């Protein structure tokens, strides 16, 4: 299972293991989903995705 999912609509990356209901990941359309290889937050940020404040904060 992937650890991070990016939303291409707003360039926000979510941590799937920590997702909150408020993240509304279920509303991300199939064409707007971005997965990362390697599957790391650092890689997502290198691709100009900002971390979700709800599910990627430590």
Secondary structure, 3 states (H helix, E strand, C coil): CCCEEEECCCCEEEEHHHCCHHHCHHHCCHHHEECCCCCCHHHHHHCCCEECCCCCCC
